[in-house]
C-alpha cells in the first residue's frame, strides 16, 4: 500500500475500491433495457400525474 501524506487520499482509495463493482451494474442494465426494447416488453407502466387523474373519463 502506498503511504500518502494526506489521510483523505487513503480514504479516497478505499472508497474507490468499493465502487469498482458498481461499474458492472451499468452494462447489465443496458443489456436488460436493450432486450426489453428488442422484444417490445415495457420496462414499467407509465406514471399517471395527479392532474391527469382528476380529469373525468
Secondary structure, 3 states (H helix, E strand, C coil): CCCCCCHHHHHHHHHHHHHHHHHHHHHHHHHHHHHHHHHCCCCCCCCCCHHHHHCCC
